[in-house]
Amino acid sequence: MSMRWLAAVVALVFLALLILELDRSSEENGGGWILNDLPAAMTVAEEQKKPVLINFWTPSCYWCVKMDREVMQDPAVKEAMSRYVLLRVDTSRRGSEELVRRYGIYGTPGFVVLSPEGEVLAVSVGYMPKEKFLTFLRGSLP
């Protein structure tokens, strides 16, 4: 086996482990999120008759991490988010560009609320402190 081949295999394994860690840390920080799969989230939304809350984020975004750790972990926010099907879209992953364009997201963190039928109910881009995020969540329920 050549050194180039070995280096490529090691790089791929490292990349796979990094992606798994990012997905795992996303679940640990947010809990209950469907990751990067709008069709799956819409299926659950239709079945449960709940709106979808899409969180556009990236692991390297300071404000995304801050919001995840300081706002979304608050018990009142968790309770408000329980009324939604939660979808987290990592904008640094290939394939997220179409959703970013579709919903006009121009920065992270970004939030879109969809009805179970897919109608856009609310959009917000940027960090929101707890009270502003709660107002956004409560105001976007159908």
N, C-alpha and C positions, 0 to 999 in steps of 0.2 A: 504494500500500500504506500503510495507516495505521500510526501509531507503535505502537499497541497490538498489531497483528498482527506487526510486526517484533520487538517486545519478546518476544512469545510464542514466536516462532520461535527467537530467540536463547536464550531460557530452555530450550526443549526440546533444542536442540543441546548446550548446556552440561550439562544433566542427562544426556543420552545419553553424552557424553564422560566424565562423572564415573562413571557406572555401569560403563562399559567399563574405566576405570582401576582401579576397585575390584576388578572381576573379574580383571583382568590382574595386579594386585599380589597378589591372593589366590593365583593360580597360581604366581607367582614366589616367594612366601613359603612355600607349602606343597608345590607341585609335585604333579602327578598327581591333583588333586582334581576330582571331578565337582561342578559348582556348581548347587545349588538344584533338583536333579532326582532325587527318590527312586526313581521308576519306572525311570529309566535305571540308577541304581546297583544296584537289585535285579536287573535283567536281567543286568548284568555279573557280579554275585555268583553268580547261578544258573549262568551259563556257566562261570565260573572256579572254582566251588565254594569261594568265600571268604566270610567274614563281611564285613559292612559296618560301617565306623566312621564315624558321623555326628558332625561337629563343628558345633555350634550356636555362632555367633559374630556379631559385628557390627564393622564397621571402626572404630567410635568407642569400642570397649571396650578399655581399657588392658590388662587381664589377658589378653584374647584376643590382642592384638598381642604382648605379652610372651611368652606361651606359644608363639606361632607363631615368633617370632624366636629365643628362647633355648632352648626345649625341642624343638620339632618339627624344628629344623635339626640337632640332634645326630645323628651317624652311627648310634649304637645305636638311637635312637628311629626314625629313618628306616627302618632295617632291620626293626624290629618292626612298623612301619606297613605295610611292603611285603606283609605277610600278609593285608592287608585291602583291600577296595574302599573308597576314600576319598570321602566325600560331605561337602561343606561347605554348610551352610545359613545364609544371612545372615538373621538374625532381624529386621533392619530392613526387609527387602523384603516387599512385599505378597504374601500367599499363604503365608508361613511359619507363620502362627498355628496352622493345623491340626496341623502336625507338632510344634510346641512343646507344644500341648495333649495330643496323642496320647502323647507320651513323657514328659510331666510335667517339662519343662524350665522352671525358674523363674529362671534367670539365665544369664549367659554368662561364660566359655566353658562349654559343656555338651557332653557326649559320650554317645552311645548306640551300643552294639554290637548288631547284628542278625545272626542266622543267615542263610544264603542263602534260607531259607524265610520270613524275616520275624519270627522269634521274638526277643523282647528277651532278650539275654544279659547285658548290664551297662549301668548308667547312672551317670554321675558329673557333678556340676555344680560348677564353680569351678576356679580355677587349680590345676595340679598341677606341682610341680617334676619334674625329669627322672626320678628314681628312682620316685616315686609314679606317674607316668604310665606308665613301663615296667611296673610291677607291675600297673596297671590293664589295659594292653594284653595282657600275657602271661596274666593271670588270666581274661580274657574270651574267649580262644580256645576254640572248642568241642572 
